[in-house]
Amino acid sequence: MPSLEPLARLLLLTGVLLLVVGGLLFLASKGGLPLIGRLPGDILVQKGKVTFYFPLATSLLLSLLLTFILTLLFRLAR
């Protein structure tokens, strides 16, 4: 019978990651993360009634942070 330990670890890590992301989204919706979405480098263009917003710097920061967290989690899972 194959070991179920790798699957169990993967499920635990996925659960922790979902908990962290859910908590961040909850805080962001309540205004608890003031810098997210308003970093220097985010593009905001307003012309009359049209607004274009592209969170470039925020996307890069979140990508680096998630890459770091996932790298640590996968190294611990081995």
N, CA and C of each residue as an Amber inpcrd file, in Angstrom:
protein
   234
   0.8520000  -1.1800000   0.0000000   0.0000000   0.0000000   0.0000000
   0.8970000   1.2420000   0.0000000   0.6820000   2.1610000  -0.9430000
   1.5320000   3.3540000  -1.0090000   1.2860000   4.2740000   0.1900000
   2.3250000   5.0190000   0.5420000   2.2320000   5.9420000   1.6680000
   1.3840000   7.1540000   1.2900000   0.5470000   7.5750000   2.1870000
  -0.3050000   8.7440000   1.9590000   0.2850000  10.0160000   2.5650000
   1.4920000   9.9080000   3.1130000   2.1070000  11.0580000   3.7620000
   2.3400000  12.2400000   2.8200000   2.8410000  12.0430000   1.5820000
   3.0140000  13.2020000   0.6920000   1.6920000  13.8980000   0.3680000
   0.6340000  13.1390000   0.1710000  -0.6730000  13.7380000  -0.1040000
  -1.1720000  14.5170000   1.1050000  -0.9650000  13.9800000   2.2940000
  -1.3880000  14.6590000   3.5160000  -0.6500000  15.9850000   3.6890000
   0.6490000  15.9770000   3.4260000   1.4240000  17.2220000   3.5230000
   0.9530000  18.2570000   2.5060000   0.6920000  17.8030000   1.2940000
   0.2220000  18.7190000   0.2620000  -1.1180000  19.3310000   0.6480000
  -2.0150000  18.5430000   1.1700000  -3.3200000  19.0550000   1.5920000
  -3.1880000  20.0430000   2.7510000  -2.3130000  19.7570000   3.6950000
  -2.0860000  20.6840000   4.8040000  -1.4960000  22.0030000   4.3130000
  -0.5170000  21.9330000   3.4370000   0.0910000  23.1580000   2.9070000
  -0.9040000  23.9690000   2.0970000  -1.7400000  23.2860000   1.3260000
  -2.7670000  23.9810000   0.5490000  -3.7550000  24.6690000   1.4800000
  -4.1380000  23.9980000   2.5630000  -5.0540000  24.5870000   3.5320000
  -4.4770000  25.8190000   4.2050000  -3.2040000  25.7520000   4.5750000
  -2.5500000  26.9020000   5.2020000  -2.4690000  28.0680000   4.2200000
  -2.1230000  27.7810000   2.9890000  -2.0330000  28.8270000   1.9770000
  -3.3910000  29.4790000   1.7450000  -4.4500000  28.6840000   1.6520000
  -5.7930000  29.2350000   1.4760000  -6.2090000  30.0780000   2.6780000
  -5.8300000  29.6630000   3.8740000  -6.1380000  30.4230000   5.0780000
  -5.4490000  31.7900000   5.0520000  -4.1880000  31.8070000   4.6710000
  -3.4400000  33.0640000   4.6140000  -4.0170000  33.9940000   3.5470000
  -4.2740000  33.4740000   2.3620000  -4.8290000  34.2990000   1.2780000
  -6.2150000  34.8060000   1.6670000  -7.0330000  33.9570000   2.2670000
  -8.3610000  34.3810000   2.7130000  -8.2890000  35.4790000   3.7530000
  -7.3500000  35.3510000   4.6880000  -7.1730000  36.3920000   5.6970000
  -6.7390000  37.7180000   5.0950000  -5.8310000  37.6580000   4.1330000
  -5.3940000  38.8880000   3.4600000  -6.5350000  39.5380000   2.6890000
  -7.3340000  38.7280000   2.0130000  -8.4820000  39.2770000   1.2870000
  -9.5000000  39.8870000   2.2400000  -9.7070000  39.2560000   3.3850000
 -10.6260000  39.7900000   4.3840000 -10.1330000  41.1350000   4.8960000
  -8.8290000  41.2120000   5.2200000  -8.2700000  42.4780000   5.6900000
  -8.3340000  43.5560000   4.6120000  -8.0800000  43.1750000   3.3750000
  -8.1100000  44.1440000   2.2830000  -9.5120000  44.6960000   2.0830000
 -10.5330000  43.8680000   2.2470000 -11.9020000  44.3350000   2.0520000
 -12.3430000  45.2720000   3.1750000 -11.7340000  45.1460000   4.3560000
 -12.0730000  46.0100000   5.4980000 -11.1880000  47.2550000   5.5600000
 -10.2780000  47.4020000   4.6190000  -9.3840000  48.5590000   4.6180000
  -8.1790000  48.3730000   5.5240000  -7.8670000  47.1440000   5.8990000
  -6.7680000  46.8700000   6.8110000  -5.4050000  46.8220000   6.1530000
  -5.3520000  46.8010000   4.8380000  -4.0730000  46.8000000   4.1220000
  -3.9790000  48.0780000   3.2980000  -3.5400000  49.1760000   3.9160000
  -3.6110000  50.4690000   3.2350000  -2.6920000  50.6060000   2.0240000
  -1.5560000  49.9080000   1.9860000  -0.6240000  50.0860000   0.8730000
  -0.9770000  49.2480000  -0.3440000  -1.6720000  48.1380000  -0.1420000
  -1.9880000  47.2610000  -1.2670000  -2.9220000  47.9900000  -2.2190000
  -2.4860000  48.1340000  -3.4590000  -3.2880000  48.8070000  -4.4630000
  -2.9780000  50.2780000  -4.6180000  -2.1010000  50.8090000  -3.7790000
  -1.7650000  52.2330000  -3.8780000  -0.2610000  52.4520000  -3.8270000
   0.4820000  51.5350000  -4.3700000   1.9360000  51.6530000  -4.3510000
   2.4200000  52.5560000  -5.4710000   3.5860000  53.2000000  -5.2850000
   4.1760000  53.9290000  -6.3980000   4.4930000  52.9380000  -7.5200000
   4.1250000  53.2380000  -8.7060000   4.3120000  52.3140000  -9.8210000
   3.0020000  51.7190000 -10.2960000   1.9440000  51.8490000  -9.5050000
   0.6070000  51.4620000  -9.9590000   0.1090000  52.5460000 -10.9080000
  -0.5140000  52.1340000 -11.9800000  -0.9290000  53.0670000 -13.0310000
  -2.4020000  53.4210000 -12.8360000  -2.6870000  54.7240000 -12.7440000
  -4.0520000  55.2140000 -12.6140000  -4.2390000  56.3490000 -13.6100000
  -5.1780000  56.1800000 -14.5330000  -5.4740000  57.1950000 -15.5300000
  -6.9620000  57.5210000 -15.4400000  -7.2800000  58.8090000 -15.2200000
  -8.6730000  59.2430000 -15.1670000  -8.9000000  60.2910000 -16.2370000
  -9.8720000  60.0210000 -17.1000000 -10.2410000  60.9610000 -18.1600000
 -11.7590000  61.0810000 -18.1530000 -12.2530000  62.1670000 -17.6240000
 -13.6920000  62.3530000 -17.5580000 -14.3480000  61.3170000 -16.6690000
 -15.2650000  60.5470000 -17.2640000 -15.9760000  59.5220000 -16.5040000
 -15.3010000  58.1550000 -16.5690000 -14.2020000  58.0540000 -17.2980000
 -13.5160000  56.7760000 -17.4790000 -12.2850000  56.7260000 -16.5820000
 -12.1370000  55.6270000 -15.8480000 -10.9790000  55.4150000 -14.9880000
 -10.3320000  54.0910000 -15.3620000  -9.0240000  54.1270000 -15.5760000
  -8.2460000  52.9230000 -15.8600000  -7.2210000  52.7610000 -14.7510000
  -7.2360000  51.5980000 -14.1250000  -6.3120000  51.3210000 -13.0340000
  -5.6100000  50.0050000 -13.2970000  -4.2680000  50.0070000 -13.2800000
  -3.4850000  48.7920000 -13.4460000  -2.4550000  48.7310000 -12.3270000
  -2.6280000  47.8080000 -11.3560000  -1.7200000  47.7450000 -10.1990000
  -0.4110000  47.0130000 -10.5190000   0.4420000  47.6370000 -11.2940000
   1.6840000  47.0150000 -11.7380000   2.6190000  46.7190000 -10.5640000
   2.9210000  47.7080000  -9.7440000   3.8440000  47.5050000  -8.6250000
   3.2610000  46.5360000  -7.5950000   1.9680000  46.6350000  -7.3500000
   1.3220000  45.7210000  -6.4090000   1.3980000  44.2870000  -6.9240000
   1.1820000  44.0860000  -8.2170000   1.2560000  42.7450000  -8.7970000
   2.6570000  42.1660000  -8.6760000   3.6630000  42.9710000  -8.9410000
   5.0460000  42.5020000  -8.8250000   5.3970000  42.1510000  -7.3800000
   4.9670000  42.9870000  -6.4400000   5.2470000  42.7240000  -5.0350000
   4.5610000  41.4430000  -4.5630000   3.2970000  41.2620000  -4.9120000
   2.5830000  40.0500000  -4.5220000   3.1770000  38.8070000  -5.1790000
   3.6330000  38.9300000  -6.4120000   4.2550000  37.8100000  -7.0990000
   5.5440000  37.3890000  -6.3980000   6.3680000  38.3420000  -6.0310000
   7.6080000  38.0320000  -5.3110000   7.3170000  37.4070000  -3.9480000
   6.3400000  37.9520000  -3.2470000   5.9930000  37.4280000  -1.9320000
   5.4610000  36.0000000  -2.0200000   4.5620000  35.7460000  -2.9620000
   4.0150000  34.3960000  -3.1250000   5.0860000  33.4040000  -3.5910000
   5.9900000  33.8300000  -4.4580000   7.0820000  32.9670000  -4.9000000
   7.9570000  32.5640000  -3.7120000   8.2710000  33.5200000  -2.8520000
   9.0800000  33.2470000  -1.6680000   8.3650000  32.2760000  -0.7300000
   7.0900000  32.5180000  -0.4650000   6.3220000  31.6570000   0.4440000
   6.1890000  30.2480000  -0.1170000   5.8540000  30.1240000  -1.3930000
   5.6870000  28.8020000  -1.9880000   7.0090000  28.0380000  -2.0580000
   8.1080000  28.7450000  -2.3110000   9.4200000  28.0920000  -2.3170000
   9.7300000  27.5160000  -0.9420000   9.4620000  28.2880000   0.1040000
   9.6880000  27.7860000   1.4580000   8.7910000  26.5920000   1.7690000
   7.5200000  26.6810000   1.3900000   6.5870000  25.5920000   1.6790000
   6.9750000  24.3110000   0.9480000   7.3720000  24.4150000  -0.3030000
   7.7410000  23.2130000  -1.0550000   9.0520000  22.6110000  -0.5680000
   9.9550000  23.4480000  -0.0730000  11.1960000  22.9180000   0.5070000
  10.9120000  22.1880000   1.8110000   9.9560000  22.6800000   2.5890000
   9.5870000  22.0160000   3.8310000   8.8290000  20.7280000   3.5750000
   8.1330000  20.6480000   2.4500000   7.3160000  19.4790000   2.1370000
   8.1650000  18.2750000   1.7120000   9.3870000  18.5300000   1.2800000
  10.2450000  17.4190000   0.8280000  10.6880000  16.5650000   1.9380000
